[in-house]
Amino acid sequence: MHYVKIAKVADFDGKPFKKFTLLARHVAIFRDPGGAFFATEISCKHQNWDLTTGKFEGDIVTCPRHGWVYNIRTGECLNQDSTRLRKYGVKVEGDDVYITREPIEEAG
């Protein structure tokens, strides 16, 4: 799996996420309260609206466009019959944050 350096750990100080465009995909890396990082695409499956502009309650985000609700950590859409948001691999080496270039496949 190929990772690319995309951010510094300090970029997340005081911020729960940071948005990126990676190979024409809109992706965000999130840092949870425990300090762990995870990454997912952030375009709503309904009309590609930027989910980071929605209302967050923990790991749950509601798209402001039409109210689709997602668990941003798992990618699952909670109120529509929809495919999941794609997840990306994240690793931290020293002060650098890396993300996979392509979404990761998960056993399901």
VOFI-460305 format. One record per atom (N, C-alpha, C): x, y, z; atom name; residue in one letter; residue number from 1. Coordinates in steps of 0.1 Angstrom, whole numbers, plus 2048, in hexadecimal, padded with zeros to 3 digits. Example, Ala and Ser with C-alpha at 12.3 -4.5 7.8 and 13.67 -1.06 7.14 Angstrom:
{site {884, 7C7, 84E}, 'N', 'A', 1}
{site {87B, 7D3, 84E}, 'CA', 'A', 1}
{site {884, 7DF, 84E}, 'C', 'A', 1}
{site {880, 7EA, 847}, 'N', 'S', 2}
{site {889, 7F5, 847}, 'CA', 'S', 2}
{site {881, 800, 84F}, 'C', 'S', 2}
***
This chain:
{site {809, 7F4, 800}, 'N', 'M', 1}
{site {800, 800, 800}, 'CA', 'M', 1}
{site {809, 80C, 800}, 'C', 'M', 1}
{site {806, 816, 7F7}, 'N', 'H', 2}
{site {80E, 822, 7F6}, 'CA', 'H', 2}
{site {808, 82D, 7FE}, 'C', 'H', 2}
{site {810, 833, 807}, 'N', 'Y', 3}
{site {80D, 83E, 80F}, 'CA', 'Y', 3}
{site {814, 84B, 80A}, 'C', 'Y', 3}
{site {80D, 856, 80C}, 'N', 'V', 4}
{site {813, 863, 809}, 'CA', 'V', 4}
{site {812, 86C, 815}, 'C', 'V', 4}
{site {81D, 874, 817}, 'N', 'K', 5}
{site {81D, 87D, 822}, 'CA', 'K', 5}
{site {813, 889, 81F}, 'C', 'K', 5}
{site {80A, 88C, 828}, 'N', 'I', 6}
{site {800, 896, 825}, 'CA', 'I', 6}
{site {7FE, 8A1, 82F}, 'C', 'I', 6}
{site {804, 89F, 83B}, 'N', 'A', 7}
{site {802, 8A9, 846}, 'CA', 'A', 7}
{site {80C, 8A6, 851}, 'C', 'A', 7}
{site {80C, 8B0, 85A}, 'N', 'K', 8}
{site {814, 8AF, 866}, 'CA', 'K', 8}
{site {80A, 8AC, 872}, 'C', 'K', 8}
{site {80E, 8A6, 87C}, 'N', 'V', 9}
{site {806, 8A3, 888}, 'CA', 'V', 9}
{site {801, 8B1, 88D}, 'C', 'V', 9}
{site {80A, 8BB, 88D}, 'N', 'A', 10}
{site {807, 8C8, 893}, 'CA', 'A', 10}
{site {7FC, 8CF, 88B}, 'C', 'A', 10}
{site {7F9, 8CB, 87E}, 'N', 'D', 11}
{site {7EE, 8D1, 877}, 'CA', 'D', 11}
{site {7E1, 8CE, 87D}, 'C', 'D', 11}
{site {7E0, 8C4, 886}, 'N', 'F', 12}
{site {7D3, 8C0, 88C}, 'CA', 'F', 12}
{site {7D1, 8C6, 89A}, 'C', 'F', 12}
{site {7DB, 8CE, 89F}, 'N', 'D', 13}
{site {7DA, 8D4, 8AC}, 'CA', 'D', 13}
{site {7CE, 8DD, 8AC}, 'C', 'D', 13}
{site {7C4, 8DA, 8B5}, 'N', 'G', 14}
{site {7B8, 8E2, 8B6}, 'CA', 'G', 14}
{site {7AE, 8E0, 8AB}, 'C', 'G', 14}
{site {7B1, 8D7, 8A2}, 'N', 'K', 15}
{site {7A7, 8D4, 897}, 'CA', 'K', 15}
{site {7A4, 8C5, 896}, 'C', 'K', 15}
{site {798, 8C1, 894}, 'N', 'P', 16}
{site {794, 8B3, 894}, 'CA', 'P', 16}
{site {797, 8AC, 887}, 'C', 'P', 16}
{site {799, 8B4, 87C}, 'N', 'F', 17}
{site {79B, 8AF, 86F}, 'CA', 'F', 17}
{site {7A2, 8B8, 866}, 'C', 'F', 17}
{site {7A7, 8B3, 85B}, 'N', 'K', 18}
{site {7AE, 8BB, 851}, 'CA', 'K', 18}
{site {7AA, 8B5, 843}, 'C', 'K', 18}
{site {7A5, 8BE, 83A}, 'N', 'K', 19}
{site {7A0, 8B9, 82D}, 'CA', 'K', 19}
{site {7AB, 8BA, 822}, 'C', 'K', 19}
{site {7AA, 8B1, 819}, 'N', 'F', 20}
{site {7B4, 8B0, 80E}, 'CA', 'F', 20}
{site {7AD, 8AB, 801}, 'C', 'F', 20}
{site {7B3, 8AE, 7F6}, 'N', 'T', 21}
{site {7AF, 8A8, 7E9}, 'CA', 'T', 21}
{site {7BB, 89F, 7E5}, 'C', 'T', 21}
{site {7B7, 893, 7E4}, 'N', 'L', 22}
{site {7C1, 888, 7E1}, 'CA', 'L', 22}
{site {7BD, 881, 7D4}, 'C', 'L', 22}
{site {7C4, 882, 7CA}, 'N', 'L', 23}
{site {7C1, 87C, 7BD}, 'CA', 'L', 23}
{site {7B2, 87F, 7B9}, 'C', 'L', 23}
{site {7AE, 88B, 7BA}, 'N', 'A', 24}
{site {7A1, 891, 7B7}, 'CA', 'A', 24}
{site {796, 88C, 7C0}, 'C', 'A', 24}
{site {799, 886, 7CB}, 'N', 'R', 25}
{site {790, 882, 7D5}, 'CA', 'R', 25}
{site {791, 88B, 7E1}, 'C', 'R', 25}
{site {785, 88E, 7E7}, 'N', 'H', 26}
{site {785, 896, 7F3}, 'CA', 'H', 26}
{site {785, 88D, 7FF}, 'C', 'H', 26}
{site {790, 88F, 807}, 'N', 'V', 27}
{site {793, 887, 813}, 'CA', 'V', 27}
{site {796, 88F, 81F}, 'C', 'V', 27}
{site {793, 88A, 82B}, 'N', 'A', 28}
{site {797, 891, 837}, 'CA', 'A', 28}
{site {79D, 887, 840}, 'C', 'A', 28}
{site {7A7, 88C, 847}, 'N', 'I', 29}
{site {7AD, 884, 852}, 'CA', 'I', 29}
{site {7A8, 88A, 85F}, 'C', 'I', 29}
{site {7A3, 881, 867}, 'N', 'F', 30}
{site {79D, 885, 874}, 'CA', 'F', 30}
{site {7A6, 881, 87F}, 'C', 'F', 30}
{site {7A7, 889, 88A}, 'N', 'R', 31}
{site {7AE, 885, 896}, 'CA', 'R', 31}
{site {7A4, 884, 8A1}, 'C', 'R', 31}
{site {7A2, 878, 8A7}, 'N', 'D', 32}
{site {798, 877, 8B1}, 'CA', 'D', 32}
{site {79D, 87C, 8BF}, 'C', 'D', 32}
{site {795, 87D, 8C9}, 'N', 'P', 33}
{site {799, 883, 8D6}, 'CA', 'P', 33}
{site {7A5, 87B, 8DC}, 'C', 'P', 33}
{site {7A6, 86E, 8D9}, 'N', 'G', 34}
{site {7B1, 866, 8DE}, 'CA', 'G', 34}
{site {7BE, 868, 8D7}, 'C', 'G', 34}
{site {7BE, 870, 8CC}, 'N', 'G', 35}
{site {7CA, 872, 8C4}, 'CA', 'G', 35}
{site {7CC, 869, 8B8}, 'C', 'G', 35}
{site {7C3, 85F, 8B6}, 'N', 'A', 36}
{site {7C4, 856, 8AB}, 'CA', 'A', 36}
{site {7BF, 85D, 89E}, 'C', 'A', 36}
{site {7C5, 85A, 893}, 'N', 'F', 37}
{site {7C2, 85F, 886}, 'CA', 'F', 37}
{site {7BA, 855, 87D}, 'C', 'F', 37}
{site {7B1, 85A, 875}, 'N', 'F', 38}
{site {7AA, 851, 86B}, 'CA', 'F', 38}
{site {7A6, 85B, 860}, 'C', 'F', 38}
{site {7A4, 855, 854}, 'N', 'A', 39}
{site {7A1, 85D, 848}, 'CA', 'A', 39}
{site {796, 856, 840}, 'C', 'A', 39}
{site {78E, 85F, 83A}, 'N', 'T', 40}
{site {782, 85B, 832}, 'CA', 'T', 40}
{site {77F, 865, 827}, 'C', 'T', 40}
{site {779, 861, 81D}, 'N', 'E', 41}
{site {774, 86A, 813}, 'CA', 'E', 41}
{site {769, 873, 81A}, 'C', 'E', 41}
{site {768, 87F, 815}, 'N', 'I', 42}
{site {75E, 888, 81C}, 'CA', 'I', 42}
{site {754, 88D, 812}, 'C', 'I', 42}
{site {752, 887, 807}, 'N', 'S', 43}
{site {747, 88B, 7FE}, 'CA', 'S', 43}
{site {73B, 882, 800}, 'C', 'S', 43}
{site {730, 888, 803}, 'N', 'C', 44}
{site {723, 881, 805}, 'CA', 'C', 44}
{site {720, 879, 7F9}, 'C', 'C', 44}
{site {71B, 86C, 7FB}, 'N', 'K', 45}
{site {718, 863, 7F0}, 'CA', 'K', 45}
{site {70C, 868, 7E8}, 'C', 'K', 45}
{site {704, 871, 7EE}, 'N', 'H', 46}
{site {6F8, 876, 7E7}, 'CA', 'H', 46}
{site {6FB, 87F, 7DC}, 'C', 'H', 46}
{site {702, 88B, 7DF}, 'N', 'Q', 47}
{site {705, 895, 7D5}, 'CA', 'Q', 47}
{site {713, 89B, 7D7}, 'C', 'Q', 47}
{site {71C, 893, 7DD}, 'N', 'N', 48}
{site {72A, 897, 7DF}, 'CA', 'N', 48}
{site {72C, 8A3, 7E7}, 'C', 'N', 48}
{site {723, 8A7, 7F0}, 'N', 'W', 49}
{site {725, 8B2, 7F8}, 'CA', 'W', 49}
{site {730, 8B0, 802}, 'C', 'W', 49}
{site {737, 8BA, 806}, 'N', 'D', 50}
{site {742, 8B9, 80F}, 'CA', 'D', 50}
{site {73D, 8B7, 81D}, 'C', 'D', 50}
{site {73E, 8AB, 823}, 'N', 'L', 51}
{site {739, 8A7, 830}, 'CA', 'L', 51}
{site {73F, 8AF, 83B}, 'C', 'L', 51}
{site {74B, 8B5, 839}, 'N', 'T', 52}
{site {751, 8BC, 844}, 'CA', 'T', 52}
{site {74A, 8C9, 847}, 'C', 'T', 52}
{site {741, 8CD, 83E}, 'N', 'T', 53}
{site {739, 8D9, 840}, 'CA', 'T', 53}
{site {72C, 8D6, 848}, 'C', 'T', 53}
{site {72A, 8C9, 84B}, 'N', 'G', 54}
{site {71E, 8C4, 852}, 'CA', 'G', 54}
{site {720, 8C5, 861}, 'C', 'G', 54}
{site {715, 8C0, 868}, 'N', 'K', 55}
{site {715, 8C0, 877}, 'CA', 'K', 55}
{site {71B, 8B3, 87C}, 'C', 'K', 55}
{site {725, 8B5, 885}, 'N', 'F', 56}
{site {72B, 8A9, 88B}, 'CA', 'F', 56}
{site {726, 8A7, 899}, 'C', 'F', 56}
{site {724, 89B, 89C}, 'N', 'E', 57}
{site {721, 897, 8AA}, 'CA', 'E', 57}
{site {72A, 88A, 8AC}, 'C', 'E', 57}
{site {735, 88C, 8B2}, 'N', 'G', 58}
{site {73F, 881, 8B3}, 'CA', 'G', 58}
{site {743, 87C, 8A5}, 'C', 'G', 58}
{site {742, 86F, 8A3}, 'N', 'D', 59}
{site {745, 86A, 896}, 'CA', 'D', 59}
{site {73A, 86B, 88B}, 'C', 'D', 59}
{site {72F, 870, 88F}, 'N', 'I', 60}
{site {723, 871, 886}, 'CA', 'I', 60}
{site {722, 87F, 880}, 'C', 'I', 60}
{site {721, 87F, 873}, 'N', 'V', 61}
{site {720, 88C, 86C}, 'CA', 'V', 61}
{site {713, 88C, 863}, 'C', 'V', 61}
{site {70C, 897, 863}, 'N', 'T', 62}
{site {700, 898, 85A}, 'CA', 'T', 62}
{site {703, 8A2, 84F}, 'C', 'T', 62}
{site {701, 89D, 843}, 'N', 'C', 63}
{site {703, 8A6, 837}, 'CA', 'C', 63}
{site {6FA, 8B1, 837}, 'C', 'C', 63}
{site {6FE, 8BE, 836}, 'N', 'P', 64}
{site {6F5, 8C9, 836}, 'CA', 'P', 64}
{site {6ED, 8CA, 82A}, 'C', 'P', 64}
{site {6F0, 8C3, 81F}, 'N', 'R', 65}
{site {6E9, 8C5, 813}, 'CA', 'R', 65}
{site {6DB, 8BE, 813}, 'C', 'R', 65}
{site {6DA, 8B1, 817}, 'N', 'H', 66}
{site {6CE, 8AA, 817}, 'CA', 'H', 66}
{site {6CC, 8A0, 823}, 'C', 'H', 66}
{site {6D5, 8A2, 82D}, 'N', 'G', 67}
{site {6D3, 89B, 83A}, 'CA', 'G', 67}
{site {6D8, 88D, 83A}, 'C', 'G', 67}
{site {6E0, 888, 831}, 'N', 'W', 68}
{site {6E5, 87B, 832}, 'CA', 'W', 68}
{site {6EF, 87A, 83E}, 'C', 'W', 68}
{site {6EE, 870, 845}, 'N', 'V', 69}
{site {6F6, 86E, 852}, 'CA', 'V', 69}
{site {700, 863, 850}, 'C', 'V', 69}
{site {70D, 866, 854}, 'N', 'Y', 70}
{site {718, 85C, 853}, 'CA', 'Y', 70}
{site {71F, 85B, 860}, 'C', 'Y', 70}
{site {724, 84F, 863}, 'N', 'N', 71}
{site {72E, 84D, 86D}, 'CA', 'N', 71}
{site {73B, 84F, 866}, 'C', 'N', 71}
{site {742, 85A, 869}, 'N', 'I', 72}
{site {74E, 85F, 861}, 'CA', 'I', 72}
{site {759, 855, 863}, 'C', 'I', 72}
{site {75A, 84E, 86F}, 'N', 'R', 73}
{site {764, 845, 872}, 'CA', 'R', 73}
{site {763, 838, 86A}, 'C', 'R', 73}
{site {756, 832, 869}, 'N', 'T', 74}
{site {754, 826, 862}, 'CA', 'T', 74}
{site {751, 828, 853}, 'C', 'T', 74}
{site {74B, 834, 850}, 'N', 'G', 75}
{site {747, 837, 842}, 'CA', 'G', 75}
{site {738, 833, 840}, 'C', 'G', 75}
{site {732, 82C, 849}, 'N', 'E', 76}
{site {724, 827, 847}, 'CA', 'E', 76}
{site {71A, 833, 847}, 'C', 'E', 76}
{site {711, 832, 83D}, 'N', 'C', 77}
{site {706, 83C, 83C}, 'CA', 'C', 77}
{site {6FB, 836, 845}, 'C', 'C', 77}
{site {6F6, 83E, 84F}, 'N', 'L', 78}
{site {6ED, 839, 859}, 'CA', 'L', 78}
{site {6DF, 83B, 856}, 'C', 'L', 78}
{site {6DB, 843, 84C}, 'N', 'N', 79}
{site {6CD, 845, 849}, 'CA', 'N', 79}
{site {6C9, 843, 83B}, 'C', 'N', 79}
{site {6D2, 83E, 832}, 'N', 'Q', 80}
{site {6CF, 83C, 824}, 'CA', 'Q', 80}
{site {6D5, 82E, 820}, 'C', 'Q', 80}
{site {6D0, 828, 816}, 'N', 'D', 81}
{site {6D6, 81C, 810}, 'CA', 'D', 81}
{site {6E1, 821, 807}, 'C', 'D', 81}
{site {6ED, 821, 80C}, 'N', 'S', 82}
{site {6F8, 827, 804}, 'CA', 'S', 82}
{site {705, 820, 806}, 'C', 'S', 82}
{site {70E, 821, 7FD}, 'N', 'T', 83}
{site {71B, 81B, 7FF}, 'CA', 'T', 83}
{site {722, 823, 80A}, 'C', 'T', 83}
{site {72C, 81D, 810}, 'N', 'R', 84}
{site {734, 824, 81A}, 'CA', 'R', 84}
{site {73D, 82E, 814}, 'C', 'R', 84}
{site {741, 838, 81C}, 'N', 'L', 85}
{site {74C, 841, 819}, 'CA', 'L', 85}
{site {758, 839, 819}, 'C', 'L', 85}
{site {761, 83B, 80F}, 'N', 'R', 86}
{site {76D, 833, 80F}, 'CA', 'R', 86}
{site {777, 838, 819}, 'C', 'R', 86}
{site {77E, 82E, 81F}, 'N', 'K', 87}
{site {788, 832, 829}, 'CA', 'K', 87}
{site {796, 831, 824}, 'C', 'K', 87}
{site {79F, 838, 82A}, 'N', 'Y', 88}
{site {7AD, 838, 826}, 'CA', 'Y', 88}
{site {7B6, 834, 832}, 'C', 'Y', 88}
{site {7C1, 82E, 82E}, 'N', 'G', 89}
{site {7CB, 82B, 839}, 'CA', 'G', 89}
{site {7D3, 837, 83D}, 'C', 'G', 89}
{site {7D5, 838, 84A}, 'N', 'V', 90}
{site {7DD, 843, 850}, 'CA', 'V', 90}
{site {7E8, 83D, 859}, 'C', 'V', 90}
{site {7F4, 843, 858}, 'N', 'K', 91}
{site {7FE, 840, 861}, 'CA', 'K', 91}
{site {806, 84C, 865}, 'C', 'K', 91}
{site {80B, 84C, 871}, 'N', 'V', 92}
{site {813, 857, 876}, 'CA', 'V', 92}
{site {821, 853, 878}, 'C', 'V', 92}
{site {82B, 85A, 873}, 'N', 'E', 93}
{site {839, 857, 875}, 'CA', 'E', 93}
{site {83F, 864, 87A}, 'C', 'E', 93}
{site {843, 864, 886}, 'N', 'G', 94}
{site {849, 870, 88C}, 'CA', 'G', 94}
{site {83E, 87B, 88C}, 'C', 'G', 94}
{site {841, 886, 886}, 'N', 'D', 95}
{site {838, 891, 885}, 'CA', 'D', 95}
{site {830, 891, 878}, 'C', 'D', 95}
{site {832, 887, 86F}, 'N', 'D', 96}
{site {82B, 887, 862}, 'CA', 'D', 96}
{site {81F, 87E, 862}, 'C', 'D', 96}
{site {815, 882, 85B}, 'N', 'V', 97}
{site {809, 87A, 859}, 'CA', 'V', 97}
{site {808, 876, 84B}, 'C', 'V', 97}
{site {806, 869, 849}, 'N', 'Y', 98}
{site {806, 863, 83B}, 'CA', 'Y', 98}
{site {7F8, 85D, 839}, 'C', 'Y', 98}
{site {7F4, 85D, 82C}, 'N', 'I', 99}
{site {7E7, 857, 828}, 'CA', 'I', 99}
{site {7E9, 84F, 81C}, 'C', 'I', 99}
{site {7E1, 844, 81A}, 'N', 'T', 100}
{site {7E2, 83C, 80E}, 'CA', 'T', 100}
{site {7DD, 844, 803}, 'C', 'T', 100}
{site {7E3, 842, 7F7}, 'N', 'R', 101}
{site {7DF, 849, 7EB}, 'CA', 'R', 101}
{site {7D1, 845, 7E7}, 'C', 'R', 101}
{site {7CD, 838, 7E9}, 'N', 'E', 102}
{site {7C1, 832, 7E5}, 'CA', 'E', 102}
{site {7B9, 82E, 7F1}, 'C', 'E', 102}
{site {7AC, 82D, 7F0}, 'N', 'P', 103}
{site {7A4, 828, 7FB}, 'CA', 'P', 103}
{site {7A8, 81A, 7FF}, 'C', 'P', 103}
{site {7A6, 816, 80B}, 'N', 'I', 104}
{site {7AA, 809, 80F}, 'CA', 'I', 104}
{site {79D, 800, 80E}, 'C', 'I', 104}
{site {7A0, 7F3, 80B}, 'N', 'E', 105}
{site {795, 7E9, 80B}, 'CA', 'E', 105}
{site {794, 7E3, 819}, 'C', 'E', 105}
{site {788, 7E2, 81E}, 'N', 'E', 106}
{site {786, 7DC, 82B}, 'CA', 'E', 106}
{site {77E, 7CF, 829}, 'C', 'E', 106}
{site {782, 7C6, 832}, 'N', 'A', 107}
{site {77B, 7B9, 832}, 'CA', 'A', 107}
{site {76C, 7BC, 837}, 'C', 'A', 107}
{site {763, 7B6, 831}, 'N', 'G', 108}
{site {755, 7B9, 835}, 'CA', 'G', 108}
{site {74D, 7AE, 834}, 'C', 'G', 108}
***
